[in-house]
């Protein structure tokens, strides 16, 4: 079986190539990889090459396939696992195998990654329970289960304490108020969806320093739609405020039960503590780019007001299973995270462009020959190409969001590689 893939040979050395896959083993599964969501973690692996902890040292001789937010369809099953997996089934990969050597799909393997047309799912992935069945309407939604699983893990990491009994309750406070600081990016949008459709928050306040980013977020996660789902969604530009913490306390009528810090800035941690109610919980979700990031908290409040501080990173298969269940039940809409679509030929361009991030999640359709296109540019392209005009019509009818109908039309009508 021949596959096309984006392979990494060294730091900043990405190549799009065709090569033969080896014969499928008895404990392996062959998967047609339809979609991959391009992730910043891939950018970090690409620019570091073998210096990255998940990337092997010998990639110059044995290149690896990049991309780890993948979804596809099973096309062949090894004889030893034929009772568990069926041809034609859709599946998604949980890339965090939790192995001692840190090797994971999309970072470490020659024959499995998100940016390839056909992949061999190795025995170790099956053993770890990291090939997961998926029954949703679209492939792109499943490609977003990995980032959404990291966010749902962040919600699960929150906790609260009844100080009369010292009984602890895990998760965001049911019906509580949540602040998402620096939350107008793709992970913030995912957090909004999960706050409403999973955690049951009554109020969500999202801050950012950029009005452009906040306005984009409003178009994706609309306050009116949130209100219809039982949540008061507020966007706040803190760039011109003399005392943003006080404004947030006023908006929440006394403070927040839970706070996500989505940008690795020490000052946001300080603000997070200030805006917490008693027994409030802060999740420092942002991954710092340095190993020594110092910050300050009011330790009096930590002791006497019971302010909790946690940090979460990554996810486990159960988190992805929970997200898949929410998608299949249509309790959340991953489409709020999508800003662009592209074909495999544009993956290197999309990855290197992450040096200066723009937009939100970019969905790669591996078999298609299309450029990187923002959903907002469909109308302009549609003036000369009826395919983009139809996609613009579909997306606009879906409140400006990428959706299963748009994906189906794209897969049926776009040129192929």
Secondary structure by P-SEA (a helix, b strand, c coil): cbbbbbccccccbbbbbbbbbccccccbbbbbcccccccaaaaaaaaacccccccccccccbbbbbbccbbbbbccccccccccccccccccccccccccccccccccccccccccccccccaaaaaaccccccccccaaaaaaaaaaaaaaaaaaaccccccccccccccccccbbbbbcccccaaaaaaaaaaaccccccbbbbbcccaaaaaaaaaaccaaaaaaaccbbbbbbccccccaaaaaaaaacccccbbbbccccaaaaaaaaaaccccbbbbccccccccccccccccccccccbbbbbbbccccaaaaaaaaaaaaaccccccccccccccccaaaaaaaacccccccbbbbcccccccccccccccccccccaaaaaaaaaaaaacccccaaaaaaaaaccccc
